[in-house]
Amino acid sequence: MTDLNNLSFEEQMQRLEQIVEILDDGEAALDEMLALYEEGMKRSQYCREYLEKAEQKVTLIQNAAS
């Protein structure tokens, strides 16, 4: 797995979509599915934190403009 910090938010989301498709397909071996699930959870957490920081920044900008 590529270091999470080396990919953009959009790249993280694209990889998450790929993971979901593979898991939904159900054709992967159990070990691979577990590894993908773990990767997906890490990427999901990264994206959630990224969005929270972005929301905080927008709030700061709005408050500064008021």
N, CA, C and O atoms as a MOPAC input file, in Angstrom:
PM7 MOZYME 1SCF
protein

 N      0.84300 1    -1.17600 1     0.00000 1
 C      0.00000 1     0.00000 1     0.00000 1
 C      0.88900 1     1.24100 1     0.00000 1
 O      1.85800 1     1.32900 1     0.75500 1
 N      0.55000 1     2.17200 1    -0.84000 1
 C      1.26700 1     3.44000 1    -0.90900 1
 C      1.02500 1     4.22500 1     0.36800 1
 O     -0.05500 1     4.15600 1     0.95300 1
 N      2.04000 1     4.97400 1     0.80000 1
 C      1.88400 1     5.81600 1     1.98000 1
 C      0.69800 1     6.75200 1     1.77000 1
 O      0.62600 1     7.44300 1     0.75400 1
 N     -0.21600 1     6.77800 1     2.70700 1
 C     -1.43300 1     7.56800 1     2.57300 1
 C     -1.15800 1     9.04100 1     2.31500 1
 O     -1.90700 1     9.69100 1     1.58600 1
 N     -0.11200 1     9.56600 1     2.89300 1
 C      0.17800 1    10.99000 1     2.77200 1
 C      0.72900 1    11.37100 1     1.40600 1
 O      0.84600 1    12.55800 1     1.10200 1
 N      1.06600 1    10.39900 1     0.58300 1
 C      1.63700 1    10.69700 1    -0.72700 1
 C      0.58600 1    10.81600 1    -1.82200 1
 O      0.92500 1    11.10600 1    -2.97000 1
 N     -0.68000 1    10.59900 1    -1.49000 1
 C     -1.74100 1    10.65800 1    -2.48100 1
 C     -2.68900 1    11.80800 1    -2.17400 1
 O     -2.88900 1    12.16800 1    -1.01400 1
 N     -3.26700 1    12.37600 1    -3.21300 1
 C     -4.24600 1    13.44200 1    -3.01700 1
 C     -5.54800 1    12.85300 1    -2.48600 1
 O     -5.75000 1    11.63800 1    -2.51000 1
 N     -6.41000 1    13.71100 1    -2.01800 1
 C     -7.71500 1    13.27200 1    -1.53100 1
 C     -8.46200 1    12.53000 1    -2.63700 1
 O     -9.07700 1    11.49100 1    -2.39400 1
 N     -8.40300 1    13.06900 1    -3.84200 1
 C     -9.09800 1    12.45200 1    -4.96800 1
 C     -8.54500 1    11.06500 1    -5.27900 1
 O     -9.30400 1    10.14700 1    -5.59300 1
 N     -7.23000 1    10.91100 1    -5.19200 1
 C     -6.61400 1     9.60500 1    -5.42200 1
 C     -7.00900 1     8.61300 1    -4.32600 1
 O     -7.21000 1     7.42800 1    -4.58900 1
 N     -7.11600 1     9.11800 1    -3.09300 1
 C     -7.55300 1     8.26800 1    -1.98600 1
 C     -8.97600 1     7.76500 1    -2.24500 1
 O     -9.26500 1     6.58200 1    -2.06300 1
 N     -9.85200 1     8.66100 1    -2.66500 1
 C    -11.23600 1     8.28400 1    -2.93000 1
 C    -11.33000 1     7.29700 1    -4.09000 1
 O    -12.12200 1     6.35600 1    -4.05100 1
 N    -10.52700 1     7.51700 1    -5.10800 1
 C    -10.52600 1     6.60300 1    -6.24600 1
 C    -10.10100 1     5.20500 1    -5.80900 1
 O    -10.70400 1     4.21700 1    -6.22700 1
 N     -9.08100 1     5.11500 1    -4.98200 1
 C     -8.62500 1     3.81400 1    -4.48700 1
 C     -9.70100 1     3.17300 1    -3.60400 1
 O     -9.90900 1     1.96100 1    -3.66500 1
 N    -10.37700 1     3.96800 1    -2.79400 1
 C    -11.45700 1     3.43300 1    -1.97600 1
 C    -12.55900 1     2.83200 1    -2.85400 1
 O    -13.09900 1     1.77100 1    -2.54400 1
 N    -12.88200 1     3.51200 1    -3.93800 1
 C    -13.89300 1     2.99700 1    -4.86700 1
 C    -13.44600 1     1.66600 1    -5.46700 1
 O    -14.25000 1     0.74600 1    -5.61300 1
 N    -12.17200 1     1.56600 1    -5.81100 1
 C    -11.64500 1     0.31100 1    -6.34800 1
 C    -11.77100 1    -0.81000 1    -5.31100 1
 O    -12.17800 1    -1.92600 1    -5.63400 1
 N    -11.42300 1    -0.49900 1    -4.08200 1
 C    -11.48800 1    -1.49300 1    -3.01000 1
 C    -12.92300 1    -1.97400 1    -2.82300 1
 O    -13.16700 1    -3.17400 1    -2.70100 1
 N    -13.86600 1    -1.04400 1    -2.80200 1
 C    -15.26600 1    -1.40800 1    -2.61800 1
 C    -15.73200 1    -2.31700 1    -3.74800 1
 O    -16.43300 1    -3.30000 1    -3.50900 1
 N    -15.34500 1    -1.99100 1    -4.97900 1
 C    -15.73000 1    -2.82200 1    -6.11900 1
 C    -15.19100 1    -4.24500 1    -5.97700 1
 O    -15.90800 1    -5.21400 1    -6.22700 1
 N    -13.94000 1    -4.36200 1    -5.58000 1
 C    -13.33200 1    -5.69200 1    -5.41400 1
 C    -14.03200 1    -6.46400 1    -4.30400 1
 O    -14.34100 1    -7.64500 1    -4.46000 1
 N    -14.28000 1    -5.79200 1    -3.18100 1
 C    -14.93800 1    -6.46300 1    -2.06300 1
 C    -16.37500 1    -6.85100 1    -2.41300 1
 O    -16.84100 1    -7.92700 1    -2.03900 1
 N    -17.07100 1    -5.97400 1    -3.13000 1
 C    -18.44200 1    -6.28200 1    -3.54000 1
 C    -18.50200 1    -7.46000 1    -4.49400 1
 O    -19.44700 1    -8.24800 1    -4.47000 1
 N    -17.47900 1    -7.57000 1    -5.33700 1
 C    -17.42100 1    -8.67000 1    -6.30100 1
 C    -17.34700 1   -10.01600 1    -5.59100 1
 O    -17.93900 1   -11.00000 1    -6.03400 1
 N    -16.60900 1   -10.04200 1    -4.48000 1
 C    -16.51000 1   -11.24600 1    -3.67500 1
 C    -15.68900 1   -12.36300 1    -4.27500 1
 O    -15.74700 1   -13.49300 1    -3.79100 1
 N    -14.92900 1   -12.08100 1    -5.31100 1
 C    -14.14700 1   -13.10800 1    -5.99700 1
 C    -12.72800 1   -13.25400 1    -5.45300 1
 O    -12.03300 1   -14.21800 1    -5.77200 1
 N    -12.29900 1   -12.29100 1    -4.62900 1
 C    -10.93400 1   -12.33900 1    -4.10400 1
 C    -10.83300 1   -13.37900 1    -2.99900 1
 O    -11.82700 1   -13.73600 1    -2.36700 1
 N     -9.62600 1   -13.85300 1    -2.78100 1
 C     -9.36600 1   -14.78400 1    -1.68400 1
 C     -9.59800 1   -14.07100 1    -0.35100 1
 O     -9.48900 1   -12.84800 1    -0.26300 1
 N     -9.91000 1   -14.83300 1     0.66200 1
 C    -10.21900 1   -14.26400 1     1.97000 1
 C     -9.08400 1   -13.39100 1     2.49800 1
 O     -9.33400 1   -12.29500 1     3.00000 1
 N     -7.85600 1   -13.85600 1     2.39400 1
 C     -6.71000 1   -13.06400 1     2.87400 1
 C     -6.62400 1   -11.72400 1     2.14400 1
 O     -6.35700 1   -10.69100 1     2.75700 1
 N     -6.85000 1   -11.75100 1     0.84000 1
 C     -6.81200 1   -10.51500 1     0.05600 1
 C     -7.95400 1    -9.58800 1     0.46200 1
 O     -7.77300 1    -8.37500 1     0.56500 1
 N     -9.12100 1   -10.16300 1     0.68800 1
 C    -10.26800 1    -9.34500 1     1.09600 1
 C    -10.02200 1    -8.68700 1     2.45200 1
 O    -10.38000 1    -7.52700 1     2.65600 1
 N     -9.41900 1    -9.41900 1     3.36700 1
 C     -9.10600 1    -8.84300 1     4.67900 1
 C     -8.08900 1    -7.70600 1     4.55600 1
 O     -8.22500 1    -6.66700 1     5.20300 1
 N     -7.08200 1    -7.91300 1     3.72700 1
 C     -6.07000 1    -6.86800 1     3.52000 1
 C     -6.69800 1    -5.63600 1     2.87100 1
 O     -6.39000 1    -4.50500 1     3.24700 1
 N     -7.57300 1    -5.85900 1     1.90000 1
 C     -8.25200 1    -4.73800 1     1.24300 1
 C     -9.17400 1    -4.00000 1     2.20700 1
 O     -9.25300 1    -2.77200 1     2.18600 1
 N     -9.86900 1    -4.75500 1     3.04900 1
 C    -10.74100 1    -4.13600 1     4.03700 1
 C     -9.92400 1    -3.24400 1     4.97400 1
 O    -10.31300 1    -2.11300 1     5.26600 1
 N     -8.80200 1    -3.76100 1     5.43600 1
 C     -7.94300 1    -2.97600 1     6.32900 1
 C     -7.43500 1    -1.71900 1     5.62600 1
 O     -7.44900 1    -0.63200 1     6.20300 1
 N     -6.99100 1    -1.86900 1     4.38800 1
 C     -6.52900 1    -0.71200 1     3.61100 1
 C     -7.65900 1     0.29900 1     3.44000 1
 O     -7.45500 1     1.50400 1     3.58900 1
 N     -8.83900 1    -0.20000 1     3.13000 1
 C     -9.98400 1     0.68300 1     2.93600 1
 C    -10.33800 1     1.45500 1     4.19700 1
 O    -10.68300 1     2.63500 1     4.13000 1
 N    -10.25500 1     0.80000 1     5.33500 1
 C    -10.55000 1     1.47900 1     6.59700 1
 C     -9.52800 1     2.57800 1     6.87800 1
 O     -9.89000 1     3.65700 1     7.34800 1
 N     -8.27000 1     2.31200 1     6.59800 1
 C     -7.23000 1     3.32200 1     6.80700 1
 C     -7.43700 1     4.50900 1     5.86900 1
 O     -7.32300 1     5.66300 1     6.28100 1
 N     -7.74000 1     4.21600 1     4.61100 1
 C     -7.96600 1     5.29700 1     3.65300 1
 C     -9.22400 1     6.08800 1     4.00500 1
 O     -9.25700 1     7.31000 1     3.86100 1
 N    -10.23900 1     5.39400 1     4.45800 1
 C    -11.47100 1     6.06100 1     4.86300 1
 C    -11.21600 1     7.00700 1     6.03000 1
 O    -11.71100 1     8.13400 1     6.03500 1
 N    -10.45700 1     6.56300 1     7.00600 1
 C    -10.11100 1     7.40600 1     8.15500 1
 C     -9.30600 1     8.62700 1     7.70700 1
 O     -9.54600 1     9.74100 1     8.17400 1
 N     -8.35900 1     8.41400 1     6.81100 1
 C     -7.55700 1     9.52200 1     6.28700 1
 C     -8.46700 1    10.55200 1     5.62300 1
 O     -8.33500 1    11.75100 1     5.87000 1
 N     -9.38900 1    10.08700 1     4.78200 1
 C    -10.28200 1    10.99700 1     4.06500 1
 C    -11.19700 1    11.73500 1     5.02900 1
 O    -11.44000 1    12.93000 1     4.85800 1
 N    -11.70100 1    11.05000 1     6.02400 1
 C    -12.57000 1    11.67000 1     7.02100 1
 C    -11.81800 1    12.79500 1     7.74500 1
 O    -12.35600 1    13.88800 1     7.92000 1
 N    -10.59800 1    12.53000 1     8.15700 1
 C     -9.79300 1    13.54800 1     8.83800 1
 C     -9.47800 1    14.71100 1     7.90400 1
 O     -9.49300 1    15.86900 1     8.32100 1
 N     -9.19400 1    14.40500 1     6.64900 1
 C     -8.90400 1    15.44800 1     5.66500 1
 C    -10.10800 1    16.37300 1     5.50700 1
 O     -9.96400 1    17.59500 1     5.48700 1
 N    -11.30000 1    15.77900 1     5.39300 1
 C    -12.51500 1    16.57700 1     5.24000 1
 C    -12.80400 1    17.40700 1     6.48600 1
 O    -13.25400 1    18.54700 1     6.37400 1
 N    -12.55600 1    16.85800 1     7.66000 1
 C    -12.75500 1    17.61400 1     8.89500 1
 C    -11.83600 1    18.83000 1     8.94200 1
 O    -12.25800 1    19.91600 1     9.33800 1
 N    -10.57800 1    18.64700 1     8.53600 1
 C     -9.63500 1    19.77700 1     8.51400 1
 C    -10.06500 1    20.82000 1     7.49300 1
 O     -9.95800 1    22.02000 1     7.74400 1
 N    -10.55000 1    20.36500 1     6.34500 1
 C    -11.01500 1    21.29300 1     5.31700 1
 C    -12.21300 1    22.08700 1     5.82100 1
 O    -12.30700 1    23.29000 1     5.57600 1
 N    -13.11700 1    21.43000 1     6.51400 1
 C    -14.28700 1    22.10800 1     7.06700 1
 C    -13.87000 1    23.15000 1     8.10000 1
 O    -14.41900 1    24.25100 1     8.12800 1
 N    -12.90600 1    22.80800 1     8.94500 1
 C    -12.40900 1    23.75400 1     9.93700 1
 C    -11.78100 1    24.96700 1     9.25800 1
 O    -11.96000 1    26.09800 1     9.71100 1
 N    -11.05400 1    24.73700 1     8.18500 1
 C    -10.41200 1    25.84000 1     7.45900 1
 C    -11.46000 1    26.75800 1     6.83500 1
 O    -11.32300 1    27.98100 1     6.88500 1
 N    -12.49900 1    26.17800 1     6.25300 1
 C    -13.57400 1    26.98000 1     5.66800 1
 C    -14.24900 1    27.82000 1     6.74700 1
 O    -14.55300 1    28.99200 1     6.52600 1
 N    -14.48200 1    27.22800 1     7.89900 1
 C    -15.10000 1    27.96000 1     9.00900 1
 C    -14.21500 1    29.12800 1     9.43800 1
 O    -14.71300 1    30.22700 1     9.68200 1
 N    -12.90600 1    28.89500 1     9.53100 1
 C    -11.98800 1    29.97800 1     9.89700 1
 C    -12.01900 1    31.09800 1     8.86300 1
 O    -12.02700 1    32.27600 1     9.21900 1
 N    -12.03600 1    30.73400 1     7.59900 1
 C    -12.08700 1    31.75100 1     6.53200 1
 C    -13.38300 1    32.55000 1     6.60800 1
 O    -13.37200 1    33.77400 1     6.47600 1
 N    -14.50100 1    31.85600 1     6.82200 1
 C    -15.78500 1    32.54400 1     6.92800 1
 C    -15.81600 1    33.48000 1     8.12800 1
 O    -16.31900 1    34.59900 1     8.03700 1
 N    -15.27600 1    33.01700 1     9.25200 1
 C    -15.26400 1    33.85900 1    10.45100 1
 C    -14.36100 1    35.06700 1    10.26100 1
 O    -14.67200 1    36.15200 1    10.75100 1
 N    -13.25800 1    34.89500 1     9.56500 1
 C    -12.34700 1    36.01800 1     9.32200 1
 C    -12.97200 1    37.05100 1     8.37700 1
 O    -12.67100 1    38.24200 1     8.45700 1
 N    -13.83000 1    36.58500 1     7.49700 1
 C    -14.46200 1    37.48600 1     6.53500 1
 C    -15.64900 1    38.23100 1     7.14500 1
 O    -16.13600 1    39.20300 1     6.56600 1
 N    -16.11000 1    37.78800 1     8.29400 1
 C    -17.30100 1    38.41100 1     8.92700 1
 C    -16.95200 1    39.67100 1     9.65800 1
 O    -17.82900 1    40.31100 1    10.23900 1

